[in-house]
Amino acid sequence: TPDTQRIIDSLLAEMNKRVNRGKQEAWEQPLDSILLNRLLPYEMVFFELDKWNIIPSEEMKIAKMAYIMKTYPNEKFILTGSADAATGTEKRNLFLSHNRADVVYNKLISEYDINPDQLVREYLGGILDYDPFVLNRTTVIIMDHPAVRKAFNEMKSQRKAGSGTAEIND
């Protein structure tokens, strides 16, 4: 779509600007170097209450992760869909978590040409892992690497949510 292409073009332009300023960004570095620099390759794509359509403001996160996936084609990435347990029934929240993970999965495959074998889907249903509870309406996209998963789980245990980078406390 034109909006998706605009987002990709914007992302590539920003990466080129940073490279031209002489800064080596995470997506240019080997995976070990990213982890040594204490960066965590993941994103949290947020959704509105009782919805699973991708909000335009969340498109950039998917584009960024698609770029990382293409940069590391031998790495698997986990897409974990969830809903907030503070609203909705257990059945509805499981339905939402499936649809939220699936819509991101389908977008990565159809619009970014990501190999489906590189993606794993998980469905959590309703959770209350993050504060405030609206942050549980998400699909987390995370590289399936032991150091990344460990760091993400530590951050999650502190009920933190966000995107892009986080410290790895090894």
C-alpha positions, 0 to 999 in steps of 0.5 A, a space after each residue: 500500500 502507499 502508506 506502507 511504502 511511505 513508512 519503509 521509505 522513511 525508515 530507510 531514509 532515517 537509517 541512511 541519515 544516521 549512517 551518513 552521520 558516522 553512527 553505526 546502528 544496531 541493524 548494521 552490526 553482527 548479532 553478537 555486537 548488538 547483544 554486547 552493546 546491550 540492545 534488545 531487538 524487539 518491538 511491542 505493537 499496541 492495539 486499541 480495546 477489542 480491536 486487532 487492526 494495526 494502528 497506523 502509528 504502529 506500522 513503523 515498528 513492524 517495518 523496523 522489525 522486518 528490516 531486522 528479520 531480513 538482516 538476520 535471516 537465520 534467526 527466528 522471531 516470536 510474535 506473541 499476541 495478548 489482550 488485557 485481562 482487565 477487560 473482556 472475557 477469557 474467550 474473547 481475550 484469547 480470540 483477540 490475542 490470536 487475531 493480533 499475532 496473526 495480523 502482524 504475522 500476515 503483514 510481515 509475510 505479505 507486505 515485507 516478504 518475510 519467510 514464514 519459517 522465520 516466524 513463530 506465533 504464540 497466543 497468551 489470551 488476557 494478561 496483566 503483565 504490564 502497567 498500565 493494563 492497556 499496555 497488555 493489548 499487544 503483539 510482541 515481536 522478539 528475536 528468539 535468542 537466549 540472551 534476548 529472551 532472558 533480558 526481555 523476561 527480566 524487563 517483563 517481570 518488572 512490568 515494563 513495556 516499551 519498544 526498540 531497545 532495552 538493557 541486557 543485564 548480563 
